[in-house]
Amino acid sequence: MAFNLQAFGAGFAKKLTEDLDDKRDRINKLADDEAMIATRQRLAKQAKRDEEQEIADNLVESLSLYFTPEQIEDIVPRGKIAVAHAVSKGKFYDEKGMSASSMYTMPNNDIASIDTANTTSIGEISKTADVPEGMGIDSFASRFTPIKPTKEFKTIAAFQVALLQERIDAGDDPDKIAIVDEKEKQFFAQASKLEDAKRKPDDPEGIKEFYSPSQRLELIKNQRIIARNTLELNVGEFGALVGEYKGSNKLSMAELDTAIMLKNQNDVVAKEQSLYGEIKAIAKNAEVTLANYAQSKILAKDEDTYKMFESETLMKEAAASGALPIGSVYAVANPEGGYLIGTYVGNAYKDIGISSYLNAATVGANFFNAE
């Protein structure tokens, strides 16, 4: 059979064309597949961004439940972790009956003090310019509080109790004490402004109740511990002094310190009448125990336990010079006859109704000469 070169050439050319067409089709299909994959990836990324933005928007909306618009504008630029943290803390404080918005104004609070150095933003940060409208100056959650100030008051009361606990825990460490001092300074300034703003101008008595009963007791207990620690007192399980100052009146002096510190704090923070009542009771009890102590020392006629003066002028001069230390028992000649006995406590307690010289009783002129 003769070889047909022309036919062979035509067949080879056709086969080559078909191969080129197949290769071109494969290339086009591959390009289409790559384009489709790229489109899918782009759409997936866009969907993810949309989802993240939706989450961001929802988080910002959630912030409005607990914080004011100004606070939201401060929180959002800190990043998504900070926003989620703030929402979580807002929910926590709301469930505890406390105000996250008020807590946010406190120094070193646990909402704003999160480390956001390595966090990333949530969605578009410009969201801060789109804070939910109609919120006014209050958080949304506060609108559902039956007595509007309750949450704010409870928040600040809890923070104050916690500050006193920090002071107790600081012990003698000067660095820790300095931190507490600064936090307390900021706290008093902020709390005073907040509470003064909430008091009605036509309500001269101010707030009736600020602390819960348990917070009030905790506040008094912590301040009492601080006062006793300051005087280096050790108290036994039944409330009596033990150690170096056993049998002295230093415990009563610590009670006066407790009362005056509580008074100073209540003047600044709450002006709560119930706490003022407790302060008055603490001071009165301390005055009674000091009077009993003074009488016991005079009746014992132990000259080393009291100081005697022939005139009030001489006693005041001794107090001014330091010869009559604070807490000393005295016996001073009474112009009307005999001697007044009592305790010198200085002028630090006048604001709680305690005079510098607490006269306890009167004895006759011959009392100290009698056998």
C-alpha positions in Angstrom: 0.0 0.0 0.0 1.4 3.3 -1.1 2.2 5.9 1.6 0.1 9.1 1.1 2.3 11.9 2.3 -0.3 14.5 1.7 -2.9 12.7 3.7 -0.4 12.1 6.5 0.5 15.8 6.6 -3.1 16.8 6.7 -3.9 14.4 9.6 -0.8 15.5 11.6 -1.8 19.1 11.2 -5.4 18.3 12.3 -4.1 16.4 15.4 -1.7 19.2 16.3 -4.6 21.7 16.0 -6.8 19.6 18.2 -3.9 19.3 20.8 -3.4 23.0 20.8 -7.2 23.6 21.2 -7.3 21.1 24.1 -4.3 22.8 25.8 -5.9 26.2 25.2 -9.1 24.9 26.7 -7.3 23.5 29.7 -5.4 26.8 30.2 -8.7 28.8 29.9 -10.4 26.4 32.3 -7.5 26.7 34.7 -7.7 30.5 34.5 -11.4 30.3 35.1 -10.9 28.0 38.0 -8.3 30.4 39.5 -10.6 33.3 38.9 -13.4 31.5 40.6 -11.2 30.5 43.5 -10.0 34.0 43.9 -13.5 35.3 43.8 -14.6 32.8 46.4 -11.6 33.8 48.6 -12.5 37.4 48.1 -16.1 36.8 48.9 -15.1 34.7 52.0 -12.8 37.4 53.2 -15.5 40.1 52.7 -18.0 37.9 54.5 -15.6 37.5 57.3 -15.0 41.2 57.5 -18.7 41.8 57.4 -19.2 39.3 60.1 -16.4 40.9 62.2 -18.0 44.3 61.6 -21.4 43.0 62.6 -19.8 41.6 65.8 -18.1 45.0 66.4 -21.3 46.8 65.9 -23.1 44.5 68.2 -20.4 44.9 70.9 -20.6 48.7 70.6 -24.4 48.5 70.9 -23.9 46.3 74.0 -21.6 48.9 75.5 -24.5 51.3 75.4 -26.4 49.1 77.9 -23.8 49.9 80.6 -21.8 53.0 79.7 -22.4 56.7 78.7 -21.7 57.8 75.1 -18.5 59.6 76.3 -17.3 56.4 78.0 -18.1 54.4 74.8 -16.0 56.8 72.7 -13.2 56.2 75.2 -13.5 52.4 75.2 -13.9 51.5 71.5 -10.5 52.8 70.2 -8.8 50.5 72.7 -9.6 47.5 70.5 -11.9 44.6 70.3 -10.5 42.8 73.4 -11.0 45.9 75.5 -14.6 46.3 74.2 -15.4 42.7 74.9 -13.8 43.1 78.3 -15.9 46.2 79.0 -19.1 44.5 78.0 -18.3 41.5 80.2 -17.6 43.8 83.2 -20.7 45.8 82.5 -22.8 42.6 82.6 -21.0 41.5 85.8 -21.6 44.8 87.7 -25.2 45.0 86.5 -25.9 41.5 87.8 -24.4 42.5 91.1 -26.7 45.5 91.3 -23.9 47.9 90.7 -23.2 50.6 88.1 -20.5 49.8 85.5 -20.7 53.4 84.3 -19.9 54.7 87.8 -17.2 52.1 88.3 -15.6 53.4 85.1 -15.1 56.8 86.7 -13.2 55.3 89.6 -9.3 55.3 89.6 -7.6 52.1 88.5 -10.9 50.4 87.8 -11.0 46.9 86.4 -12.8 48.0 83.2 -10.4 50.5 81.8 -7.2 49.1 83.3 -6.9 46.1 80.8 -3.6 45.9 78.9 -4.5 46.7 75.3 -1.0 47.2 73.9 -1.3 44.1 71.7 -5.0 44.3 70.8 -6.4 45.0 67.4 -9.3 47.3 66.5 -12.8 46.0 66.1 -14.2 46.6 62.6 -14.1 50.3 61.7 -12.9 52.6 64.6 -15.0 55.3 63.0 -17.9 53.5 64.8 -17.1 55.7 67.8 -18.7 58.6 65.8 -21.9 56.6 65.6 -22.6 56.1 69.3 -26.3 55.0 69.8 -28.5 58.1 70.1 -30.9 59.0 72.8 -28.8 57.9 75.7 -28.3 61.3 77.3 -25.7 61.3 80.1 -26.9 58.1 81.7 -26.3 54.5 80.8 -29.2 52.5 79.3 -29.2 50.0 82.2 -29.7 52.8 84.7 -33.1 53.5 83.2 -34.3 50.2 84.6 -33.2 50.9 88.2 -36.3 51.5 90.4 -34.4 54.0 92.6 -32.0 55.7 90.2 -29.0 56.3 92.5 -28.9 52.8 94.0 -26.4 51.3 91.6 -24.1 54.2 91.7 -24.1 54.4 95.5 -23.5 50.7 95.9 -20.6 50.8 93.4 -18.8 53.6 95.2 -19.5 52.1 98.6 -18.0 48.8 97.5 -15.0 50.6 96.0 -14.5 52.5 99.3 -14.6 49.3 101.3 -12.1 47.7 98.9 -9.7 50.6 99.3 -9.6 50.2 103.0 -8.9 46.5 102.6 -6.0 47.4 100.3 -4.7 49.7 103.0 -4.8 46.9 105.5 -3.1 44.5 103.1 -0.4 47.1 102.4 0.9 46.8 105.9 4.1 48.7 106.4 5.2 48.6 102.8 5.8 52.3 101.8 5.4 51.6 98.1 2.1 49.9 98.5 0.9 52.5 100.9 1.8 55.3 98.4 -0.2 53.5 95.7 -3.2 53.3 98.0 -2.8 56.9 99.1 -2.9 58.0 95.4 -5.9 55.8 94.6 -7.8 57.0 97.7 -7.0 60.7 96.8 -8.4 60.1 93.3 -11.4 58.2 94.7 -12.4 60.9 97.2 -12.2 63.6 94.5 -14.2 61.6 92.0 -16.8 60.3 94.5 -17.4 63.7 96.0 -18.1 65.3 92.6 -20.3 62.4 91.6 -22.4 62.4 94.7 -22.6 66.2 95.0 -24.0 66.3 91.5 -26.7 63.8 92.3 -27.9 65.4 95.5 -31.0 67.6 94.9 -30.3 71.3 95.7 -33.6 71.4 97.7 -32.7 68.4 99.8 -30.6 69.7 102.7 -30.3 66.3 104.3 -28.8 64.8 101.2 -28.8 61.0 100.7 -30.7 58.9 103.3 -29.1 55.5 102.6 -25.8 55.0 100.7 -24.3 51.8 102.1 -26.0 48.5 102.5 -25.9 47.2 106.1 -23.1 44.7 105.3 -21.1 47.4 103.5 -21.5 49.8 106.4 -20.3 47.1 108.9 -17.4 46.2 106.6 -16.4 49.8 106.3 -16.4 50.3 110.1 -14.5 47.0 110.6 -11.8 47.9 108.1 -11.3 51.4 109.5 -11.2 50.0 113.0 -8.4 47.6 112.0 -6.4 50.4 110.4 -6.8 52.6 113.5 -5.6 49.8 115.7 -2.7 48.9 113.4 -1.6 52.6 113.4 -1.3 52.5 117.3 0.4 49.0 117.0 -2.4 47.4 119.1 -2.9 43.6 119.4 -6.5 42.6 120.3 -7.4 39.2 121.6 -10.4 37.1 120.5 -12.7 38.7 123.1 -11.8 42.3 122.1 -9.3 43.0 124.9 -5.8 44.4 124.4 -2.9 42.0 124.7 0.8 42.6 124.7 2.6 45.8 125.5 -0.5 48.0 125.9 -2.6 45.6 127.9 -4.5 47.4 130.6 -4.1 50.8 128.9 -6.7 53.1 127.3 -5.2 52.9 123.8 -8.1 50.7 122.5 -10.5 53.5 123.3 -8.2 56.0 121.6 -8.2 53.8 118.6 -12.0 53.9 118.6 -11.9 57.7 118.5 -9.5 57.5 115.6 -12.0 55.1 113.9 -14.9 57.5 114.4 -13.1 60.6 113.2 -11.7 58.9 110.1 -15.2 57.5 109.2 -16.6 61.0 109.8 -14.1 62.6 107.4 -14.8 60.0 104.7 -18.5 60.2 105.1 -18.4 64.0 104.8 -16.6 63.6 101.4 -18.3 60.5 99.9 -21.8 59.8 101.1 -23.1 62.1 103.9 -25.1 59.1 104.9 -27.1 59.7 108.1 -27.0 56.0 109.1 -23.3 56.0 109.1 -23.2 59.3 111.0 -25.3 57.6 113.6 -22.8 54.7 113.9 -20.0 57.2 114.2 -21.8 59.0 117.0 -22.3 55.7 118.8 -18.6 54.7 118.4 -17.5 58.1 119.8 -19.9 57.9 122.7 -18.8 54.4 123.6 -15.2 55.4 123.5 -15.9 58.4 125.7 -17.6 56.2 128.3 -14.8 53.7 128.3 -12.2 56.5 128.7 -14.2 57.9 131.6 -14.3 54.4 133.3 -10.6 54.0 132.7 -9.8 57.4 134.2 -11.9 56.7 137.3 -10.3 53.3 137.8 -6.8 54.8 137.7 -7.7 57.7 140.1 -9.4 55.3 142.5 -6.3 53.1 142.5 -4.3 56.2 143.7 -1.3 55.1 141.7 0.5 58.4 141.0 2.4 56.9 138.1 -0.9 56.4 136.2 -2.2 60.0 136.2 -1.0 63.6 136.3 -2.2 66.2 138.9 -2.5 69.9 138.3 -3.4 72.7 140.6 -5.1 74.8 137.9 -6.6 74.4 134.4 -4.0 76.9 133.1 -1.1 74.7 134.2 -2.7 71.6 132.7 -3.2 73.4 129.3 0.4 74.5 129.4 1.6 71.0 130.0 -0.6 69.7 127.1 0.9 72.4 124.8 4.5 71.5 125.8 3.9 67.7 125.4 4.3 67.1 129.2 0.7 65.9 129.1 0.6 63.4 126.2 -2.6 62.5 124.4 -4.5 59.7 126.3 -3.2 60.8 129.7 -5.4 60.7 132.8 -5.5 63.9 134.7 -6.7 65.4 138.0 -7.1 69.1 138.0 -8.2 71.4 140.8 -11.8 72.4 140.4 -12.5 76.1 141.1 -15.7 75.0 142.9 -13.8 72.6 145.1 -12.2 69.2 144.9 -10.7 67.8 141.6 -12.0 67.0 138.2 -10.6 63.8 136.8 -10.6 62.8 133.2 -8.6 62.1 130.0 -6.8 64.5 127.7 -7.4 63.5 124.1 -6.3 66.6 122.2 -8.3 68.6 119.7 -8.5 66.1 116.9 -11.9 64.8 117.7 -14.0 68.0 118.0 -15.9 67.2 114.8 -17.4 64.1 116.4 -18.3 66.0 119.5 -15.3 65.1 121.7 -13.7 67.9 123.6 -10.0 68.0 124.3 -10.5 67.3 128.0 -13.0 64.6 128.9 -14.0 65.2 132.4 -15.2 61.9 133.9 -16.0 62.6 137.6 -15.3 64.9 140.6 -13.5 63.9 143.8 -13.2 65.8 147.1 -10.3 68.1 148.0 -9.1 65.5 150.5 -9.5 62.5 148.3 -5.8 62.2 147.4 -4.7 62.7 151.1 -7.0 60.0 152.5 -5.6 56.7 153.4 
